[in-house]
Structure formats: structure tokens, C-alpha cells
Amino acid sequence: MVLRFMLLMATLPLLAVGSTVHADDWPSPVQALIEEGLEIHGEFEAPDGLVGYAASHQGREMTVFVTANGQHAIVGTMIDAEGNDLSEAPLDELVRAPQEGELWHQLEKSHWIQDGPTDAPHVVYTFTDPNCPYCRQFWQQSRPWVEAGDVQLRHIMVGVLQPDSPAKASALLGAEDPVTALHDHSGGESVTPSAQPRHIEDRVYRNNQLFDELGLYATPTTVYRHEGRLQRVDGMPEAAKLREMMGGAHP
């Protein structure tokens, strides 16, 4: 199943974005909404003397429009005479883009095995369980792009499917050559679960935590950039989606 990535972002803490207005200077209606639990991410110009605020509450994004006198606020979507949604662009800029940037940074800091050249123009993160047959299938289907140098897959190793999955994931992360170990395993060789140093096992534990915190449920789950935005695919992608994930047609 393919999801717009903003749905996943609702599971993360929302990020406050710098605004030209100090918190003590919020208009009274905005301050009242803040006291009710609304989080303000930024301010933007709106038509007809209104001041807009990009906001969120419990993962739900919304815009707030304050009248010129600062005494009244309208919570909702603004539409112009042509039916264009004037709330989407501010929410993209002030809420979604910062959230997606933070999520990408979290993925960068996770513990992964590099599959593909360092200078590949397209980076893709995928949560991989050693006991997942679909992870192997995804690895195999991605070979043309990886071997052509177009894509670097970063396998975030998790242990979530079977009781011995954490030990197998640790064995791959702790291998003398993790890249070769993952390559051999994905190509069909079995991996033997084995005790690893505490810091290696802790890496798998932290990856599992991230998997849970993001509300993920399937492996592989893959995150990538497309047209400047983050996208997520749960499970094996269809052919058209695979091409999008890999950044283009089959090499």
C-alpha cells in the first residue's frame, strides 16, 4: 500500500518553525487556541488584511486566519474565486517540509548498511528484516539501478518478524564486511543468528524503536524523495512505483 508521506508524519512530534511574532505577542484568539493545545508553526500573509497561521493539533494540520483588528480568528481552509486552496502552500512550507526534513535526518542517523555507490544521485531508505522474503525480492528488483550507480539503498536493519530476527539483523550489522554479508544474504545465503557486542545489538534495538515510533507495520517499508517531497511505500512496490522510487526508468 502506498501512502502520502504526510500521513506518516502525524506520528512524529511536530516542529515549531520560527516566526516573526514573539509568543507573548500572539493575537488574543491565537493565544486562546494555543492554550487549548494548538501548535503554531509559522505566520504567512493572507488576502484582504487577514494574517494566516500554519498550525496543528494532535497531528492534524490546519490554517488559522486572524482579522485585521486581531480580535477574531477563523480556523479552516481559504478558497479563492477560482476555487484554489490557499491553505495548502503555507502548510507545505511551514509544517510538512520541516517535518519531512526532520524525518529524513532521523533516517540518516539510524543504523543502516549501504547498498550502492556513495556518490549515487538517488538515496533510498528501506527497513529490512533478515527473515523478510519481500525484502530479498526488493533487493533483487533494485539491482539494475544500484549496479548502474544510479541508486544507493540504505538498509535500516530491523528485527521485527521472527524471534530470531534481531539476532540475524545484529549478525549482519556486526559482520566484518556488512555490505558483502547483506549482499550474500539477499542473494539467497542464510544468515546465522549469533551474539554480537552490546553496541551492535543496541543499534538493532534503536532501529526497531524507530520502526515502532513511525507506526510502521511492514517490511520492506521504503522512504524516498520524489519531486522534492518524501514518499513511503509499504511492502513490495508495483512496477510503476518501483521506477518512481528508483528515480527513473530501468537503466
Stockholm file with secondary structure:
# STOCKHOLM 1.0

chainA/1-251         MVLRFMLLMATLPLLAVGSTVHADDWPSPVQALIEEGLEIHGEFEAPDGLVGYAASHQGREMTVFVTANGQHAIVGTMIDAEGNDLSEAPLDELVRAPQEGELWHQLEKSHWIQDGPTDAPHVVYTFTDPNCPYCRQFWQQSRPWVEAGDVQLRHIMVGVLQPDSPAKASALLGAEDPVTALHDHSGGESVTPSAQPRHIEDRVYRNNQLFDELGLYATPTTVYRHEGRLQRVDGMPEAAKLREMMGGAHP
#=GR chainA/1-251 SS CEEEHHHHHTTSCCCCCCCSSCGGGCCHHHHHHHHTTCEEEEEEECSTTCEEEEEEETTEEEEEEECTTSSCEEESCCBCTTCCBSSHHHHIIIIIHHHHHHHHHHHHHSCEEEESCTTCSEEEEEEECTTCHHHHHHHHHTHHHHHTTSEEEEEEECCCSSTTHHHHHHHHHTSSSHHHHHHHHHTTCCCCCCCCCHHHHHHHHHHHHHHHHTTCCSSSEEEEEETTEEEEEESSCCHHHHHHHTTSSCC
#=GC SS_cons         CEEEHHHHHTTSCCCCCCCSSCGGGCCHHHHHHHHTTCEEEEEEECSTTCEEEEEEETTEEEEEEECTTSSCEEESCCBCTTCCBSSHHHHIIIIIHHHHHHHHHHHHHSCEEEESCTTCSEEEEEEECTTCHHHHHHHHHTHHHHHTTSEEEEEEECCCSSTTHHHHHHHHHTSSSHHHHHHHHHTTCCCCCCCCCHHHHHHHHHHHHHHHHTTCCSSSEEEEEETTEEEEEESSCCHHHHHHHTTSSCC
//
